[in-house]
Amino acid sequence: MNTQKYVSTFRHLYWIALAILLVMVSIRPVIADNVLSKKNNPTGFLVLTADRGFVGNEEINDAFDIFTKERNASLIFVTDERTQKYLKAGLDMLLNKGAERIVIIPLFISAATPRYQLARKLLERENLIVPISYAHPYGESFFAVEDLADKFRTIHHPADTTVLVIGYGATDDDSEQKMQADWQRIAEKAATGFDFASVQTLVAYEEKGEDAERRTAELKQALADSHGAQKRADSKAKTIVVPFHFGSKHDNMMSFDARLKRLLPSGVQLRADGNSDTNSLVTWLQREANRSQQLAAEDVGVVFLAHGADFNWNETMRAAVQPLMKHYKIELVFSMADQSTIQRAIRKLEQRGARAAVIVRAFALEESFRNDIERMVGLDVEDEAQAVADHAVHAGYGHGHHGAAASPPARIRTALSIQSVGGLGSSPLFAAALLDRARALSGNPARETVILVAHGSRSDQQNEQWCKTLETIADHMRKAGGSDFQAIRVATWREDWPDKRAPAIEEIRAMIEDANKQGGRAIVIPARITGQGFEKKFLAGLDYDLGSGFAPHPLFVRWVEEQIKAGIAQLNRH
């Protein structure tokens, strides 16, 4: 009997245990999914855009569907006060999926767009329990400039063309004025390099306003006035209207662009439509998501950009940065800021899982190719503090690109947030390494003259800047112990310009001869990234010691890593 009770009890416990196990098995995937969701989706993204009607909204949905595959994201089409319930539902979805902070991504060309302003007011009513932040609107990105520039590239004979860019979405005089200022800024940036006769902007009103008919009549008149003024100024001039907006598009016949076409004066062309392509919008959304999050070293790729030369020069540089390869995703580019090679490196970093990139410019001067590089990645649009329209900065170095394109090249659209840093300039690390080079050749510093030589420039003014930089390097060397040498002198070869080079060579040869007087000796140190230049050719027949440039050297590795860290810090401040 006791045995039977024991068996019965055992069976009972067995079935209870089995039932518990089955329940745990069924629940565990849910628990795992929730944990994973919270781990991978601490940030929720709320994308805001204006209601455009069925086809227009579907175009936005196409981009959003790609964007949200890897993210916790909601898309809200803003109409009127009724948008509140959709905002609440979208926010609740983000929070239920584990969002610990929410980033608002505004798909609007202007921050002054009334529907965007309405959305912000509605969001304030939600009293969210998690932090909320706003990304910059699409119109403040270089993507907007490039998307409009793509439309400009389809226009032939720009010198004879007046371009009229048409925006959409104003509801009153105040919003129209503010929005037009934003459209004009974008249009002017996009038109740079195209040489149009003129570029103007108009912002149309929403179609459902109380005075829609009056506003439509005003738009028609403004189009006629603009075209008429151009014809009076130049009878051969043509006017092309370029819609650029996220306006209404219920279908291809019921759209703002279709309505706009009917308003055009005779002889005025309508170019393309007012929408950005899906791929560009997806990339912009991805980049805004990346920009909104703090970056660690493993999130950042590095484009190490140096001048390049033959295989041996390139391999020396590769070896010089090798110690950093195990800590950072590094792609090497050896070129004079050639866009295709830089784009290739960026695409490789995308494939390697980077969310951002730092371009380290390993050139002698901070200004070398800086403007070219910052334009190709959009920093000329987005970082006004660094936007310097001086395309001649590096031209005097003999490294300019030959020929001129019919239109400016397209910038590199990438989901990576990018920062550009570098240029050795008068870096104390550079100076310390060059001092090491001199000491390695020194036998009696008190009787030795160190001569720092650099590439130089065609322009006398720019060459003077080279010399000032070299003098600062020399000062760093003296303060670091280089005062033991009899003297530290500086000069440039101006090596790519024969008329400038000949007297420069004579000047440096005279320095060496002067150093060799009375038992002295000259030590020539190339202030270069690596290796040597034409010193042996230019100084043939003279007695001197010749050093080499910065890399490879432990301080060069340190300099590169400092640049990378500075770039990451700048990225994290955005």
Buried (B, 14 or more C-beta within 10 A) or exposed (E): EEEEEEEEEEEEEEEEEEEEEEEEEEEEEEEEEEEEBBEEBBBBBBBBBBBBBEBBBEBBBBBBEBBBEEBBBBBBBBEEEEBBEBBEEBBEBBBEBBBEBBBBBBBBBBBBBBBBBBBBEBBEEBEBEBEBEBBBBBBBBBBBBBBBBBBBBEBEEBEEBBBBBBBBBBBEEEBBEBBBBBBBBBBEBBBBBBEBBBBBBBBBBBEEBEEEEEBBEBBBEBBBEBBEBBBEEEEEBBBBBBBBBBBBBBEEEEBBBBBBBEBBBEEBEBBBBBBBEBEBBBBBBBBBBBBBBEBEEEBBBBBBBBBBEEEEBBEBBBEBBEBBEEEBBBBBBBBBBBBEBBBEBBBBBBEEEBBBBBBBBBBBBBBBBBBBBBBBBBBBBBBEEEBEEEEEBBBBBBBBEEEEEEBBEEBBBBBBBBBBBBBBBBBBBBBBBBBBBBBEBBEEBEBBBBBBBBBBBBBEEBBEBBBEBBBBBBBBBBEBEBEBBBBBBBBBBBBBBEEBBEEBBEEBBEBBEBBBEEEBBBBBBBBBBBBBBBBEEBBEEBEBBBBBBBBBBEBBBBBBBBBBBBBBEBBBEB
